[in-house]
Amino acid sequence: MKVLLTGATGFVGSHVLDRLCAKGIQTVILLRNTSNTQFISRHLDKIELRYGAVTDPESVSNALGDVTHVVHCAGLTKALKAADFYQVNHIGTRVVVEAVNRHTGQVQRLLHVSSLAAAGPVKPGERAHESDPPRPVSHYGKSKLAAELEVKQNCKVEFVILRPPAVYGPRDEGFLPLFRTITRHVRPVLWGGIKELSLVFAHDLADAIVTCLLHPAAAGKTYFIANPEIVPTERFTSQIAKHLNTWTVSVPLPVPVLLPMFAMLELVSLLTGHATIMTSQKYAELRAPAWVCDPTRAQTELGITCPTTLETGVALTIDWYRQQGWL
């Protein structure tokens, strides 16, 4: 067995690489020349590096030499313009699928890491199920759904599609501004936006990815991977404050106020050339009432439980942030 991992230097991909190496699985990573290897440096002497990008068909095809399994984690979560999401998340997945198809008989399984964003939000008190019709509300979600369809419709080898919800844990920069805001004694309370979340701790997601890569029952299926607890957004922020051991003042943040703020940040992003996650597309996601999924199928069919509780996961995340000087 030899695994090609894309997106290995990213938040989720670096945790997947940790798990692959811990299990002694031969691993190759597709690495761009400009990639920051900070999170994977301790593995570089144990893995094989093959240079390229998911948008470069030749490099992806070359990277598949003698590979038996593929974990496709590479993707954009923020971009300067909408077209970038589709170029990397959708077309990049098409490139991977086409390369895998040229190696049928050698490559046994493709595991594609998608997102709950591809399925879309739900109403409070409801959970998204794998059989529900997808209703993404952002270009990120739509590009991830398009990538899923590339895999389902065109992949000629066994495949598995995973849809994690919001992922948090060590190395995450997405939730970092929230943690930093709470260190300043401000606990934002969204009005008119997200009330409930599904979450998954990065270590649990990485374990689930490796399980799905190997489990015979996963072939051809789509799974939500999450801790089963539904987390009210106020509970999430209160847990952060608790483990930071700090007092906070709840500050109401009406979601409609965010739209002009995000529009300004989006303009600054275009002018400076530095992508930001705070855009009108993120506003579309924040104003949805609930991002909750049902992980029962993965639990019953594969034994995946994502056991890390919110309290434990937040504490571990804060410990790591402090060790790295991020807080």
Summary of the structure (lengths in Angstrom):
residues: 327
radius of gyration: 19.2
end to end distance: 40.0
largest distance: 59.5
contacts: 1112
relative contact order: 0.14
helix: 45%
strand: 19%
